[in-house]
Amino acid sequence: MKKRVLVTGAGGFIGHYLVKFLKERGYWVRGVDIKHPEYEATFADEFFLLDLRKFDNCLTSMIDIDHVYALAADMGGMGYIETHKGEIIKNNTLINMHTIEAARLHNVDRYFYTSSACVYPGYKQNITDIAPLKEEDAYPADPEDGYGWEKLYIERVCRHYHEDFGLNARIVRFHNIFGPLGTYDGGREKSPAAICRKIALAASDDEIEVWGDGEQTRSYCYIDDCVDGIYRLMQSDFSEPLNLGQDRMITINELVDIVAKIANKTISKRYDLTQPQGVRGRNSDNTLLRKTLKWEPTVSLEEGLEKTYHWICEELANAGRIPKL
Ligand code: NAD
């Protein structure tokens, strides 16, 4: 019999791709979100518009469900998460506590929780010599204020629900997932989408604004690798937190240069040191990922950015913000 799967946050970036991925593998999928996917129709068999901060809605979502992928969250890029800490921690704690408790009451077989590289401590990332982050580095804890604390707390909740109630949980820590159909404007977009948008809107020889001095570093993982990794982890029997990202670390300045090359434009940078930049440097250590799943992400940054850039150009052209090609 086909497994019945719930994807929360199915109107969001990763959730929408995950629904499609699971449908292609024969699952029956229910999506839940407070909004429909922004850029194309859902592939879910059933889609409920529900606010998962409310416990009753979480219970409704779980009816006849075998596997839960919990992706719903109030989130965004640095600009958003550094300026909405109270709101984020309130919304996400309510969503996640209610979702996991409803899953427990409904005896779901498997529960997948989406944590973040934001759980890693500032003292390992606000230094000059950045070492890739291993899963064990999350403690002693000093996560991203607000968003990261909630993620780390719910990781512990998953562990205790596993130990005390037998809830079969999987926990992933994403490192900057990007790709087409991701938010690219409006304040919640992440750095790859923001840079693609700025360069798409710029003329050749223009200057774009970069937050900070551009020497902050990150690693970026393409969405197709992300959903593949989610699925592999769900099939595994590994119940500890696991990194899911690329381990190629680059500066924001390098990211701008790669996108400018894809766009075939000469772009210079104007630095705004007053804007939030997050931690100074961050990279994923994929040793445990490779060992556990016998797999790691394969799509190159250039390939992923090329697809993302062209999709954002199309969106901007459809909105009349740049000429159609
Ligand atoms: P997203 O913002 O595109 O998707 C999250 C979805 O949750 C949105 O569609 C939103 O409407 C929905 N949501 C918010 N509040 C809700 C509520 N009260 N009830 C029901 N739905 C609600 O984000 P994403 O990039 O797809 O991220 C998915 C998950 O992965 C999130 O938990 C996020 O914290 C985590 N994550 C993502 C990244 C990344 O790089 N994208 C990195 C680390 C962790």
py3Dmol code that shows the C-alpha trace and the ligand (Angstrom):
import py3Dmol

protein = """\
ATOM      1  CA  MET A   1       0.000   0.000   0.000  1.00  0.00           C
ATOM      2  CA  LYS A   2       1.164   3.531  -0.778  1.00  0.00           C
ATOM      3  CA  LYS A   3       2.518   5.341   2.281  1.00  0.00           C
ATOM      4  CA  ARG A   4       0.600   8.466   3.196  1.00  0.00           C
ATOM      5  CA  VAL A   5       2.877  11.417   3.774  1.00  0.00           C
ATOM      6  CA  LEU A   6       2.366  14.854   5.293  1.00  0.00           C
ATOM      7  CA  VAL A   7       4.634  17.725   4.224  1.00  0.00           C
ATOM      8  CA  THR A   8       4.224  20.850   6.361  1.00  0.00           C
ATOM      9  CA  GLY A   9       5.441  24.077   4.766  1.00  0.00           C
ATOM     10  CA  ALA A  10       4.404  22.585   1.399  1.00  0.00           C
ATOM     11  CA  GLY A  11       3.678  26.077   0.088  1.00  0.00           C
ATOM     12  CA  GLY A  12       7.306  27.042   0.722  1.00  0.00           C
ATOM     13  CA  PHE A  13      10.473  26.618  -1.297  1.00  0.00           C
ATOM     14  CA  ILE A  14      11.846  23.244  -0.128  1.00  0.00           C
ATOM     15  CA  GLY A  15       8.426  21.831   0.812  1.00  0.00           C
ATOM     16  CA  HIS A  16       7.082  22.365  -2.703  1.00  0.00           C
ATOM     17  CA  TYR A  17      10.025  20.516  -4.284  1.00  0.00           C
ATOM     18  CA  LEU A  18       9.739  17.749  -1.691  1.00  0.00           C
ATOM     19  CA  VAL A  19       6.054  17.199  -2.493  1.00  0.00           C
ATOM     20  CA  LYS A  20       6.940  16.799  -6.171  1.00  0.00           C
ATOM     21  CA  PHE A  21       9.838  14.447  -5.371  1.00  0.00           C
ATOM     22  CA  LEU A  22       7.651  12.230  -3.153  1.00  0.00           C
ATOM     23  CA  LYS A  23       4.815  12.148  -5.706  1.00  0.00           C
ATOM     24  CA  GLU A  24       7.303  11.000  -8.360  1.00  0.00           C
ATOM     25  CA  ARG A  25       8.198   8.105  -6.043  1.00  0.00           C
ATOM     26  CA  GLY A  26       4.620   6.943  -5.639  1.00  0.00           C
ATOM     27  CA  TYR A  27       3.673   8.389  -2.257  1.00  0.00           C
ATOM     28  CA  TRP A  28       0.272   9.812  -1.450  1.00  0.00           C
ATOM     29  CA  VAL A  29       1.010  13.356  -0.238  1.00  0.00           C
ATOM     30  CA  ARG A  30      -0.897  15.876   1.855  1.00  0.00           C
ATOM     31  CA  GLY A  31       0.587  19.367   1.878  1.00  0.00           C
ATOM     32  CA  VAL A  32      -0.186  21.898   4.600  1.00  0.00           C
ATOM     33  CA  ASP A  33       0.740  25.563   4.743  1.00  0.00           C
ATOM     34  CA  ILE A  34      -0.747  28.993   5.399  1.00  0.00           C
ATOM     35  CA  LYS A  35      -0.207  29.776   1.714  1.00  0.00           C
ATOM     36  CA  HIS A  36      -0.140  28.012  -1.644  1.00  0.00           C
ATOM     37  CA  PRO A  37       3.195  27.662  -3.473  1.00  0.00           C
ATOM     38  CA  GLU A  38       3.997  31.040  -4.980  1.00  0.00           C
ATOM     39  CA  TYR A  39       5.287  30.202  -8.437  1.00  0.00           C
ATOM     40  CA  GLU A  40       3.566  26.987  -9.577  1.00  0.00           C
ATOM     41  CA  ALA A  41       0.660  24.760  -8.511  1.00  0.00           C
ATOM     42  CA  THR A  42       1.257  22.085  -5.872  1.00  0.00           C
ATOM     43  CA  PHE A  43       1.664  18.431  -6.876  1.00  0.00           C
ATOM     44  CA  ALA A  44       0.096  17.233  -3.608  1.00  0.00           C
ATOM     45  CA  ASP A  45      -2.945  14.931  -3.629  1.00  0.00           C
ATOM     46  CA  GLU A  46      -4.471  17.142  -0.992  1.00  0.00           C
ATOM     47  CA  PHE A  47      -3.473  20.648   0.131  1.00  0.00           C
ATOM     48  CA  PHE A  48      -4.826  22.172   3.358  1.00  0.00           C
ATOM     49  CA  LEU A  49      -4.493  25.858   4.110  1.00  0.00           C
ATOM     50  CA  LEU A  50      -3.981  25.697   7.877  1.00  0.00           C
ATOM     51  CA  ASP A  51      -2.121  27.660  10.520  1.00  0.00           C
ATOM     52  CA  LEU A  52       0.044  25.092  12.307  1.00  0.00           C
ATOM     53  CA  ARG A  53       0.586  27.328  15.313  1.00  0.00           C
ATOM     54  CA  LYS A  54      -2.840  26.004  16.334  1.00  0.00           C
ATOM     55  CA  PHE A  55      -2.809  22.526  17.871  1.00  0.00           C
ATOM     56  CA  ASP A  56      -6.198  21.504  16.422  1.00  0.00           C
ATOM     57  CA  ASN A  57      -4.894  22.191  12.917  1.00  0.00           C
ATOM     58  CA  CYS A  58      -1.870  19.981  13.585  1.00  0.00           C
ATOM     59  CA  LEU A  59      -4.161  17.175  14.713  1.00  0.00           C
ATOM     60  CA  THR A  60      -6.301  17.569  11.573  1.00  0.00           C
ATOM     61  CA  SER A  61      -3.181  17.469   9.384  1.00  0.00           C
ATOM     62  CA  MET A  62      -2.061  14.131  10.888  1.00  0.00           C
ATOM     63  CA  ILE A  63      -5.200  12.093  10.162  1.00  0.00           C
ATOM     64  CA  ASP A  64      -4.243   8.797   8.431  1.00  0.00           C
ATOM     65  CA  ILE A  65      -0.615   9.852   7.960  1.00  0.00           C
ATOM     66  CA  ASP A  66       2.384   7.461   8.081  1.00  0.00           C
ATOM     67  CA  HIS A  67       5.336   9.838   7.593  1.00  0.00           C
ATOM     68  CA  VAL A  68       5.685  13.517   8.505  1.00  0.00           C
ATOM     69  CA  TYR A  69       8.176  15.945   6.981  1.00  0.00           C
ATOM     70  CA  ALA A  70       8.030  19.041   9.207  1.00  0.00           C
ATOM     71  CA  LEU A  71       9.225  22.006   7.166  1.00  0.00           C
ATOM     72  CA  ALA A  72       6.814  24.773   8.164  1.00  0.00           C
ATOM     73  CA  ALA A  73       8.600  27.745   9.680  1.00  0.00           C
ATOM     74  CA  ASP A  74       8.528  31.494   9.877  1.00  0.00           C
ATOM     75  CA  MET A  75      11.851  32.218   8.241  1.00  0.00           C
ATOM     76  CA  GLY A  76      13.801  34.273   5.739  1.00  0.00           C
ATOM     77  CA  GLY A  77      17.269  35.548   4.959  1.00  0.00           C
ATOM     78  CA  MET A  78      19.558  37.392   7.383  1.00  0.00           C
ATOM     79  CA  GLY A  79      17.683  40.669   6.986  1.00  0.00           C
ATOM     80  CA  TYR A  80      14.491  39.008   8.218  1.00  0.00           C
ATOM     81  CA  ILE A  81      15.734  36.673  10.951  1.00  0.00           C
ATOM     82  CA  GLU A  82      17.905  39.308  12.612  1.00  0.00           C
ATOM     83  CA  THR A  83      15.010  41.764  12.919  1.00  0.00           C
ATOM     84  CA  HIS A  84      12.064  39.467  13.851  1.00  0.00           C
ATOM     85  CA  LYS A  85      13.481  37.353  16.675  1.00  0.00           C
ATOM     86  CA  GLY A  86      10.488  37.446  19.026  1.00  0.00           C
ATOM     87  CA  GLU A  87       7.989  36.713  16.297  1.00  0.00           C
ATOM     88  CA  ILE A  88      10.099  33.899  14.829  1.00  0.00           C
ATOM     89  CA  ILE A  89      10.732  32.172  18.133  1.00  0.00           C
ATOM     90  CA  LYS A  90       7.056  32.416  19.124  1.00  0.00           C
ATOM     91  CA  ASN A  91       5.703  31.188  15.767  1.00  0.00           C
ATOM     92  CA  ASN A  92       8.225  28.407  15.242  1.00  0.00           C
ATOM     93  CA  THR A  93       8.030  27.061  18.792  1.00  0.00           C
ATOM     94  CA  LEU A  94       4.238  26.857  18.503  1.00  0.00           C
ATOM     95  CA  ILE A  95       4.377  25.245  15.039  1.00  0.00           C
ATOM     96  CA  ASN A  96       6.984  22.653  15.969  1.00  0.00           C
ATOM     97  CA  MET A  97       5.771  21.698  19.453  1.00  0.00           C
ATOM     98  CA  HIS A  98       2.213  21.309  18.204  1.00  0.00           C
ATOM     99  CA  THR A  99       3.276  19.378  15.096  1.00  0.00           C
ATOM    100  CA  ILE A 100       5.446  16.871  16.956  1.00  0.00           C
ATOM    101  CA  GLU A 101       2.885  16.363  19.733  1.00  0.00           C
ATOM    102  CA  ALA A 102       0.136  15.753  17.153  1.00  0.00           C
ATOM    103  CA  ALA A 103       2.451  13.269  15.374  1.00  0.00           C
ATOM    104  CA  ARG A 104       3.012  11.444  18.668  1.00  0.00           C
ATOM    105  CA  LEU A 105      -0.709  11.261  19.425  1.00  0.00           C
ATOM    106  CA  HIS A 106      -1.349   9.908  15.923  1.00  0.00           C
ATOM    107  CA  ASN A 107       1.477   7.327  16.243  1.00  0.00           C
ATOM    108  CA  VAL A 108       3.143   8.307  12.965  1.00  0.00           C
ATOM    109  CA  ASP A 109       5.890   5.883  11.829  1.00  0.00           C
ATOM    110  CA  ARG A 110       8.516   8.487  10.991  1.00  0.00           C
ATOM    111  CA  TYR A 111       9.062  12.152  11.691  1.00  0.00           C
ATOM    112  CA  PHE A 112      11.485  14.395   9.793  1.00  0.00           C
ATOM    113  CA  TYR A 113      12.562  17.688  11.378  1.00  0.00           C
ATOM    114  CA  THR A 114      14.307  20.412   9.387  1.00  0.00           C
ATOM    115  CA  SER A 115      16.921  22.163  11.495  1.00  0.00           C
ATOM    116  CA  SER A 116      19.598  24.544  10.302  1.00  0.00           C
ATOM    117  CA  ALA A 117      23.296  25.404  10.258  1.00  0.00           C
ATOM    118  CA  CYS A 118      22.110  28.369  12.375  1.00  0.00           C
ATOM    119  CA  VAL A 119      22.329  26.032  15.411  1.00  0.00           C
ATOM    120  CA  TYR A 120      26.132  26.168  15.296  1.00  0.00           C
ATOM    121  CA  PRO A 121      27.837  28.416  17.834  1.00  0.00           C
ATOM    122  CA  GLY A 122      28.952  31.949  17.022  1.00  0.00           C
ATOM    123  CA  TYR A 123      32.359  31.328  18.647  1.00  0.00           C
ATOM    124  CA  LYS A 124      33.193  28.779  15.908  1.00  0.00           C
ATOM    125  CA  GLN A 125      32.121  31.137  13.105  1.00  0.00           C
ATOM    126  CA  ASN A 126      33.105  34.658  14.135  1.00  0.00           C
ATOM    127  CA  ILE A 127      36.821  33.987  13.809  1.00  0.00           C
ATOM    128  CA  THR A 128      39.321  34.299  10.963  1.00  0.00           C
ATOM    129  CA  ASP A 129      40.241  30.631  10.565  1.00  0.00           C
ATOM    130  CA  ILE A 130      36.946  28.944   9.710  1.00  0.00           C
ATOM    131  CA  ALA A 131      36.869  25.148  10.079  1.00  0.00           C
ATOM    132  CA  PRO A 132      33.958  23.198   8.544  1.00  0.00           C
ATOM    133  CA  LEU A 133      31.269  22.534  11.140  1.00  0.00           C
ATOM    134  CA  LYS A 134      30.879  18.996  12.426  1.00  0.00           C
ATOM    135  CA  GLU A 135      27.583  17.916  13.969  1.00  0.00           C
ATOM    136  CA  GLU A 136      29.169  17.648  17.434  1.00  0.00           C
ATOM    137  CA  ASP A 137      30.262  21.324  17.229  1.00  0.00           C
ATOM    138  CA  ALA A 138      26.721  22.471  18.112  1.00  0.00           C
ATOM    139  CA  TYR A 139      27.648  22.190  21.811  1.00  0.00           C
ATOM    140  CA  PRO A 140      28.471  24.059  24.038  1.00  0.00           C
ATOM    141  CA  ALA A 141      25.525  25.945  22.585  1.00  0.00           C
ATOM    142  CA  ASP A 142      25.662  29.507  21.278  1.00  0.00           C
ATOM    143  CA  PRO A 143      23.375  29.379  18.208  1.00  0.00           C
ATOM    144  CA  GLU A 144      22.035  32.195  16.052  1.00  0.00           C
ATOM    145  CA  ASP A 145      19.934  34.331  18.385  1.00  0.00           C
ATOM    146  CA  GLY A 146      16.183  33.704  17.997  1.00  0.00           C
ATOM    147  CA  TYR A 147      15.842  31.469  14.913  1.00  0.00           C
ATOM    148  CA  GLY A 148      18.835  29.234  15.765  1.00  0.00           C
ATOM    149  CA  TRP A 149      17.907  28.774  19.439  1.00  0.00           C
ATOM    150  CA  GLU A 150      14.466  27.514  18.467  1.00  0.00           C
ATOM    151  CA  LYS A 151      15.973  25.069  15.950  1.00  0.00           C
ATOM    152  CA  LEU A 152      18.394  23.696  18.553  1.00  0.00           C
ATOM    153  CA  TYR A 153      15.630  23.404  21.136  1.00  0.00           C
ATOM    154  CA  ILE A 154      13.358  21.437  18.774  1.00  0.00           C
ATOM    155  CA  GLU A 155      16.284  19.130  17.924  1.00  0.00           C
ATOM    156  CA  ARG A 156      16.344  18.290  21.659  1.00  0.00           C
ATOM    157  CA  VAL A 157      12.573  17.857  21.657  1.00  0.00           C
ATOM    158  CA  CYS A 158      12.923  15.296  18.820  1.00  0.00           C
ATOM    159  CA  ARG A 159      15.561  13.458  20.833  1.00  0.00           C
ATOM    160  CA  HIS A 160      13.432  13.337  23.983  1.00  0.00           C
ATOM    161  CA  TYR A 161      10.298  12.338  22.065  1.00  0.00           C
ATOM    162  CA  HIS A 162      12.382   9.528  20.605  1.00  0.00           C
ATOM    163  CA  GLU A 163      13.753   8.430  23.993  1.00  0.00           C
ATOM    164  CA  ASP A 164      10.568   8.780  26.029  1.00  0.00           C
ATOM    165  CA  PHE A 165       7.786   8.111  23.513  1.00  0.00           C
ATOM    166  CA  GLY A 166       9.538   6.089  20.781  1.00  0.00           C
ATOM    167  CA  LEU A 167       8.892   8.719  18.087  1.00  0.00           C
ATOM    168  CA  ASN A 168      11.106   7.697  15.164  1.00  0.00           C
ATOM    169  CA  ALA A 169      12.731  11.034  14.294  1.00  0.00           C
ATOM    170  CA  ARG A 170      15.240  12.185  11.664  1.00  0.00           C
ATOM    171  CA  ILE A 171      16.921  15.580  12.019  1.00  0.00           C
ATOM    172  CA  VAL A 172      18.640  17.484   9.241  1.00  0.00           C
ATOM    173  CA  ARG A 173      20.731  20.656   9.451  1.00  0.00           C
ATOM    174  CA  PHE A 174      20.485  22.478   6.118  1.00  0.00           C
ATOM    175  CA  HIS A 175      23.296  24.751   4.913  1.00  0.00           C
ATOM    176  CA  ASN A 176      21.893  27.494   2.598  1.00  0.00           C
ATOM    177  CA  ILE A 177      19.618  25.781   0.129  1.00  0.00           C
ATOM    178  CA  PHE A 178      18.957  27.668  -3.103  1.00  0.00           C
ATOM    179  CA  GLY A 179      17.418  27.246  -6.553  1.00  0.00           C
ATOM    180  CA  PRO A 180      14.598  28.349  -8.859  1.00  0.00           C
ATOM    181  CA  LEU A 181      11.167  28.903  -7.250  1.00  0.00           C
ATOM    182  CA  GLY A 182      12.807  30.302  -4.106  1.00  0.00           C
ATOM    183  CA  THR A 183      11.835  33.731  -2.750  1.00  0.00           C
ATOM    184  CA  TYR A 184      13.953  36.304  -4.565  1.00  0.00           C
ATOM    185  CA  ASP A 185      12.439  39.611  -3.433  1.00  0.00           C
ATOM    186  CA  GLY A 186      10.504  41.263  -0.609  1.00  0.00           C
ATOM    187  CA  GLY A 187      12.912  40.937   2.332  1.00  0.00           C
ATOM    188  CA  ARG A 188      12.838  37.174   3.043  1.00  0.00           C
ATOM    189  CA  GLU A 189      15.178  36.166   0.203  1.00  0.00           C
ATOM    190  CA  LYS A 190      18.588  34.604   0.893  1.00  0.00           C
ATOM    191  CA  SER A 191      21.932  35.754  -0.483  1.00  0.00           C
ATOM    192  CA  PRO A 192      22.093  33.751  -3.779  1.00  0.00           C
ATOM    193  CA  ALA A 193      18.601  34.888  -4.817  1.00  0.00           C
ATOM    194  CA  ALA A 194      19.207  38.484  -3.699  1.00  0.00           C
ATOM    195  CA  ILE A 195      22.464  38.661  -5.666  1.00  0.00           C
ATOM    196  CA  CYS A 196      20.897  37.081  -8.758  1.00  0.00           C
ATOM    197  CA  ARG A 197      18.044  39.631  -8.586  1.00  0.00           C
ATOM    198  CA  LYS A 198      20.363  42.608  -8.130  1.00  0.00           C
ATOM    199  CA  ILE A 199      22.554  41.534 -11.040  1.00  0.00           C
ATOM    200  CA  ALA A 200      19.541  40.765 -13.252  1.00  0.00           C
ATOM    201  CA  LEU A 201      18.248  44.295 -12.605  1.00  0.00           C
ATOM    202  CA  ALA A 202      21.672  45.909 -13.165  1.00  0.00           C
ATOM    203  CA  ALA A 203      23.069  47.062 -16.485  1.00  0.00           C
ATOM    204  CA  SER A 204      26.533  45.873 -17.488  1.00  0.00           C
ATOM    205  CA  ASP A 205      29.136  48.096 -15.738  1.00  0.00           C
ATOM    206  CA  ASP A 206      26.665  48.856 -12.917  1.00  0.00           C
ATOM    207  CA  GLU A 207      27.380  48.679  -9.217  1.00  0.00           C
ATOM    208  CA  ILE A 208      25.320  46.531  -6.822  1.00  0.00           C
ATOM    209  CA  GLU A 209      24.978  46.807  -3.068  1.00  0.00           C
ATOM    210  CA  VAL A 210      26.586  44.031  -1.020  1.00  0.00           C
ATOM    211  CA  TRP A 211      25.802  43.593   2.684  1.00  0.00           C
ATOM    212  CA  GLY A 212      28.956  43.791   4.810  1.00  0.00           C
ATOM    213  CA  ASP A 213      32.424  43.762   3.262  1.00  0.00           C
ATOM    214  CA  GLY A 214      31.638  40.729   1.107  1.00  0.00           C
ATOM    215  CA  GLU A 215      34.379  38.672   2.741  1.00  0.00           C
ATOM    216  CA  GLN A 216      31.910  36.685   4.896  1.00  0.00           C
ATOM    217  CA  THR A 217      31.809  33.054   3.744  1.00  0.00           C
ATOM    218  CA  ARG A 218      29.126  30.392   3.256  1.00  0.00           C
ATOM    219  CA  SER A 219      28.534  27.127   1.390  1.00  0.00           C
ATOM    220  CA  TYR A 220      25.478  26.692  -0.837  1.00  0.00           C
ATOM    221  CA  CYS A 221      23.513  23.587  -1.742  1.00  0.00           C
ATOM    222  CA  TYR A 222      21.249  23.230  -4.788  1.00  0.00           C
ATOM    223  CA  ILE A 223      17.606  22.290  -4.177  1.00  0.00           C
ATOM    224  CA  ASP A 224      17.681  18.991  -6.156  1.00  0.00           C
ATOM    225  CA  ASP A 225      20.481  17.710  -3.904  1.00  0.00           C
ATOM    226  CA  CYS A 226      18.562  18.930  -0.873  1.00  0.00           C
ATOM    227  CA  VAL A 227      15.381  16.910  -1.554  1.00  0.00           C
ATOM    228  CA  ASP A 228      17.437  13.867  -2.537  1.00  0.00           C
ATOM    229  CA  GLY A 229      19.324  14.123   0.774  1.00  0.00           C
ATOM    230  CA  ILE A 230      16.114  14.589   2.775  1.00  0.00           C
ATOM    231  CA  TYR A 231      14.685  11.419   1.264  1.00  0.00           C
ATOM    232  CA  ARG A 232      17.864   9.390   1.828  1.00  0.00           C
ATOM    233  CA  LEU A 233      18.013  10.474   5.465  1.00  0.00           C
ATOM    234  CA  MET A 234      14.338   9.602   6.001  1.00  0.00           C
ATOM    235  CA  GLN A 235      15.013   6.074   4.645  1.00  0.00           C
ATOM    236  CA  SER A 236      18.071   5.634   6.896  1.00  0.00           C
ATOM    237  CA  ASP A 237      17.994   4.584  10.539  1.00  0.00           C
ATOM    238  CA  PHE A 238      20.077   7.564  11.697  1.00  0.00           C
ATOM    239  CA  SER A 239      18.313   9.586  14.398  1.00  0.00           C
ATOM    240  CA  GLU A 240      20.988  12.156  15.322  1.00  0.00           C
ATOM    241  CA  PRO A 241      21.246  15.578  13.636  1.00  0.00           C
ATOM    242  CA  LEU A 242      23.020  15.441  10.257  1.00  0.00           C
ATOM    243  CA  ASN A 243      24.457  18.234   8.070  1.00  0.00           C
ATOM    244  CA  LEU A 244      23.041  18.568   4.575  1.00  0.00           C
ATOM    245  CA  GLY A 245      24.936  21.023   2.420  1.00  0.00           C
ATOM    246  CA  GLN A 246      27.871  21.506   0.123  1.00  0.00           C
ATOM    247  CA  ASP A 247      31.320  21.788   1.673  1.00  0.00           C
ATOM    248  CA  ARG A 248      32.697  24.299  -0.814  1.00  0.00           C
ATOM    249  CA  MET A 249      33.091  27.555   1.100  1.00  0.00           C
ATOM    250  CA  ILE A 250      33.092  30.838  -0.848  1.00  0.00           C
ATOM    251  CA  THR A 251      32.916  34.536  -0.002  1.00  0.00           C
ATOM    252  CA  ILE A 252      29.923  36.696  -0.915  1.00  0.00           C
ATOM    253  CA  ASN A 253      32.295  38.632  -3.198  1.00  0.00           C
ATOM    254  CA  GLU A 254      33.065  35.394  -5.063  1.00  0.00           C
ATOM    255  CA  LEU A 255      29.355  34.607  -5.242  1.00  0.00           C
ATOM    256  CA  VAL A 256      28.743  38.003  -6.888  1.00  0.00           C
ATOM    257  CA  ASP A 257      31.564  37.361  -9.367  1.00  0.00           C
ATOM    258  CA  ILE A 258      30.165  33.938 -10.347  1.00  0.00           C
ATOM    259  CA  VAL A 259      26.678  35.371 -10.965  1.00  0.00           C
ATOM    260  CA  ALA A 260      28.110  38.347 -12.882  1.00  0.00           C
ATOM    261  CA  LYS A 261      29.955  35.886 -15.138  1.00  0.00           C
ATOM    262  CA  ILE A 262      26.761  33.872 -15.733  1.00  0.00           C
ATOM    263  CA  ALA A 263      24.951  37.144 -16.548  1.00  0.00           C
ATOM    264  CA  ASN A 264      27.815  38.219 -18.780  1.00  0.00           C
ATOM    265  CA  LYS A 265      27.969  41.620 -17.025  1.00  0.00           C
ATOM    266  CA  THR A 266      30.801  43.609 -15.456  1.00  0.00           C
ATOM    267  CA  ILE A 267      29.530  44.315 -11.962  1.00  0.00           C
ATOM    268  CA  SER A 268      31.275  46.313  -9.240  1.00  0.00           C
ATOM    269  CA  LYS A 269      30.366  46.222  -5.551  1.00  0.00           C
ATOM    270  CA  ARG A 270      29.293  48.911  -3.114  1.00  0.00           C
ATOM    271  CA  TYR A 271      29.569  47.700   0.485  1.00  0.00           C
ATOM    272  CA  ASP A 272      26.945  48.543   3.098  1.00  0.00           C
ATOM    273  CA  LEU A 273      28.508  47.765   6.477  1.00  0.00           C
ATOM    274  CA  THR A 274      25.324  48.721   8.358  1.00  0.00           C
ATOM    275  CA  GLN A 275      23.325  45.740   7.009  1.00  0.00           C
ATOM    276  CA  PRO A 276      23.108  42.370   8.849  1.00  0.00           C
ATOM    277  CA  GLN A 277      25.673  39.806   7.701  1.00  0.00           C
ATOM    278  CA  GLY A 278      25.179  36.900  10.094  1.00  0.00           C
ATOM    279  CA  VAL A 279      28.264  34.989  11.170  1.00  0.00           C
ATOM    280  CA  ARG A 280      31.655  35.732   9.610  1.00  0.00           C
ATOM    281  CA  GLY A 281      32.196  32.318   8.088  1.00  0.00           C
ATOM    282  CA  ARG A 282      30.401  28.990   7.799  1.00  0.00           C
ATOM    283  CA  ASN A 283      30.984  25.711   6.041  1.00  0.00           C
ATOM    284  CA  SER A 284      29.578  22.207   6.320  1.00  0.00           C
ATOM    285  CA  ASP A 285      31.724  19.259   7.370  1.00  0.00           C
ATOM    286  CA  ASN A 286      30.260  16.372   5.355  1.00  0.00           C
ATOM    287  CA  THR A 287      32.237  13.538   6.933  1.00  0.00           C
ATOM    288  CA  LEU A 288      29.267  12.164   8.849  1.00  0.00           C
ATOM    289  CA  LEU A 289      26.895  12.750   5.911  1.00  0.00           C
ATOM    290  CA  ARG A 290      29.128  10.699   3.583  1.00  0.00           C
ATOM    291  CA  LYS A 291      29.557   7.964   6.181  1.00  0.00           C
ATOM    292  CA  THR A 292      25.862   7.748   7.087  1.00  0.00           C
ATOM    293  CA  LEU A 293      24.179   8.069   3.701  1.00  0.00           C
ATOM    294  CA  LYS A 294      27.092   6.973   1.445  1.00  0.00           C
ATOM    295  CA  TRP A 295      26.182  10.065  -0.553  1.00  0.00           C
ATOM    296  CA  GLU A 296      26.723  13.822  -0.734  1.00  0.00           C
ATOM    297  CA  PRO A 297      25.438  16.725  -2.863  1.00  0.00           C
ATOM    298  CA  THR A 298      26.768  16.768  -6.409  1.00  0.00           C
ATOM    299  CA  VAL A 299      25.309  19.772  -8.255  1.00  0.00           C
ATOM    300  CA  SER A 300      27.997  22.429  -8.653  1.00  0.00           C
ATOM    301  CA  LEU A 301      27.433  25.972  -7.434  1.00  0.00           C
ATOM    302  CA  GLU A 302      27.901  27.319 -10.964  1.00  0.00           C
ATOM    303  CA  GLU A 303      25.295  24.940 -12.393  1.00  0.00           C
ATOM    304  CA  GLY A 304      22.796  25.734  -9.641  1.00  0.00           C
ATOM    305  CA  LEU A 305      23.336  29.483  -9.908  1.00  0.00           C
ATOM    306  CA  GLU A 306      22.962  29.400 -13.668  1.00  0.00           C
ATOM    307  CA  LYS A 307      19.500  27.810 -13.347  1.00  0.00           C
ATOM    308  CA  THR A 308      18.524  30.145 -10.520  1.00  0.00           C
ATOM    309  CA  TYR A 309      19.716  33.273 -12.310  1.00  0.00           C
ATOM    310  CA  HIS A 310      17.813  32.451 -15.487  1.00  0.00           C
ATOM    311  CA  TRP A 311      14.644  31.650 -13.559  1.00  0.00           C
ATOM    312  CA  ILE A 312      14.841  34.984 -11.675  1.00  0.00           C
ATOM    313  CA  CYS A 313      15.394  36.820 -14.989  1.00  0.00           C
ATOM    314  CA  GLU A 314      12.266  35.176 -16.382  1.00  0.00           C
ATOM    315  CA  GLU A 315      10.259  36.169 -13.303  1.00  0.00           C
ATOM    316  CA  LEU A 316      11.478  39.773 -13.501  1.00  0.00           C
ATOM    317  CA  ALA A 317      10.725  39.890 -17.235  1.00  0.00           C
ATOM    318  CA  ASN A 318       7.206  38.508 -16.652  1.00  0.00           C
ATOM    319  CA  ALA A 319       6.695  41.211 -14.019  1.00  0.00           C
ATOM    320  CA  GLY A 320       7.816  43.845 -16.552  1.00  0.00           C
ATOM    321  CA  ARG A 321      10.860  44.805 -14.449  1.00  0.00           C
ATOM    322  CA  ILE A 322      13.395  43.910 -17.135  1.00  0.00           C
ATOM    323  CA  PRO A 323      12.924  43.508 -20.894  1.00  0.00           C
ATOM    324  CA  LYS A 324      11.979  40.022 -22.141  1.00  0.00           C
ATOM    325  CA  LEU A 325      14.849  38.197 -23.851  1.00  0.00           C
TER     326      LEU A 325
END
"""
ligand_1 = """\
44
NAD
P 10.011 28.736 3.230
O 9.843 29.989 4.012
O 10.012 28.821 1.755
O 8.921 27.655 3.661
C 8.375 27.601 4.961
C 6.875 27.507 4.794
O 6.272 27.430 6.100
C 6.266 28.751 4.108
O 5.563 28.403 2.939
C 5.350 29.332 5.158
O 4.152 29.886 4.646
C 5.053 28.105 6.027
N 4.553 28.525 7.332
C 4.980 29.569 8.084
N 4.209 29.699 9.171
C 3.264 28.723 9.091
C 2.183 28.366 9.929
N 1.896 29.049 11.037
N 1.409 27.317 9.566
C 1.666 26.618 8.413
N 2.689 26.926 7.586
C 3.481 27.968 7.923
O 11.367 28.066 3.776
P 12.220 26.870 3.163
O 13.474 27.468 2.639
O 11.396 26.036 2.300
O 12.595 26.084 4.505
C 11.936 24.886 4.909
C 12.479 24.465 6.264
O 13.892 24.293 6.196
C 12.233 25.493 7.373
O 11.955 24.832 8.576
C 13.553 26.222 7.472
O 13.744 26.787 8.751
C 14.531 25.097 7.182
N 15.819 25.605 6.663
C 15.899 26.130 5.408
C 17.128 26.593 4.942
C 17.295 27.157 3.551
O 18.432 27.483 3.179
N 16.248 27.314 2.767
C 18.270 26.534 5.763
C 18.140 25.995 7.037
C 16.917 25.515 7.485
"""
view = py3Dmol.view(width=600, height=400)
view.addModel(protein, "pdb")
view.setStyle({"model": 0}, {"cartoon": {"style": "trace"}})
view.addModel(ligand_1, "xyz")
view.setStyle({"model": 1}, {"stick": {}})
view.zoomTo()
view.show()
